[in-house]
Amino acid sequence: MAKTVNLYQAKTHLSKLVERAARGEEVIIAKAGEPRARLVPLARPVKQRKPGDWKGRLVIGPDFDAPLPEEILAAFEGRR
């Protein structure tokens, strides 16, 4: 649940509030009891994928896309 602080408290304790947000807590900043801003952690940078990174580490069987056995297909379709 987000913690709500008034604008004066936010100005006075900004560094503490930033640390709380960095740890994952959401802080709502309000003025006269009305929410005005939200302090949230930054999203972690997404590592760029490199094609071929898993080459030699993953093996897909020759029957990967073969039809399912009838009893398994029936279970998926709810026909037990």
C-alpha positions in Angstrom: 0.0 0.0 0.0 1.3 3.5 -0.9 2.3 5.9 1.8 0.9 9.4 1.5 2.9 12.4 2.7 2.1 16.1 2.4 4.2 18.4 0.3 6.0 20.0 3.2 7.0 16.5 4.6 8.2 15.5 1.1 10.4 18.6 0.8 11.8 18.0 4.3 12.5 14.3 3.9 13.0 13.9 0.1 16.1 11.8 0.4 14.5 9.3 2.7 11.4 9.1 0.5 13.6 8.5 -2.6 15.3 5.7 -0.8 12.0 4.1 0.2 10.9 4.4 -3.4 14.1 2.8 -4.6 13.4 -0.2 -2.4 10.1 -0.6 -4.1 7.7 1.4 -2.0 5.3 3.8 -3.6 5.0 7.3 -2.1 2.1 9.6 -2.9 2.8 13.3 -2.4 -0.3 15.4 -1.6 -1.0 19.1 -1.3 -3.9 20.0 1.0 -4.9 16.4 1.2 -5.2 16.0 -2.6 -2.8 13.6 -4.3 -0.5 15.5 -6.7 2.4 13.2 -7.5 3.6 9.6 -7.1 7.2 8.6 -6.3 8.0 5.2 -7.6 11.2 3.2 -8.3 12.7 3.4 -11.7 12.2 0.3 -13.9 15.4 -1.8 -14.2 17.1 -1.5 -17.5 16.2 -4.3 -19.9 19.2 -6.2 -21.1 19.3 -6.2 -24.9 18.9 -9.7 -26.4 21.5 -11.0 -28.7 20.4 -13.5 -31.4 22.1 -16.9 -31.0 22.9 -16.5 -27.3 21.3 -19.9 -26.5 23.0 -21.7 -29.4 24.2 -25.1 -28.3 22.4 -24.8 -24.9 18.9 -25.8 -26.0 17.8 -28.8 -28.0 14.3 -29.1 -29.5 13.3 -32.7 -30.2 12.4 -33.8 -33.8 8.8 -34.6 -32.7 8.3 -31.1 -31.1 5.4 -30.2 -33.4 4.0 -33.8 -33.9 0.3 -34.3 -33.2 -0.6 -35.0 -29.5 -1.7 -38.5 -28.5 -5.5 -38.7 -28.6 -5.9 -39.1 -24.8 -3.9 -35.9 -24.1 -5.7 -34.0 -26.9 -9.0 -35.1 -25.4 -8.0 -33.8 -21.9 -7.0 -30.4 -23.4 -10.3 -30.2 -25.1 -12.3 -31.3 -22.1 -13.4 -34.6 -23.7 -11.9 -37.0 -21.1 
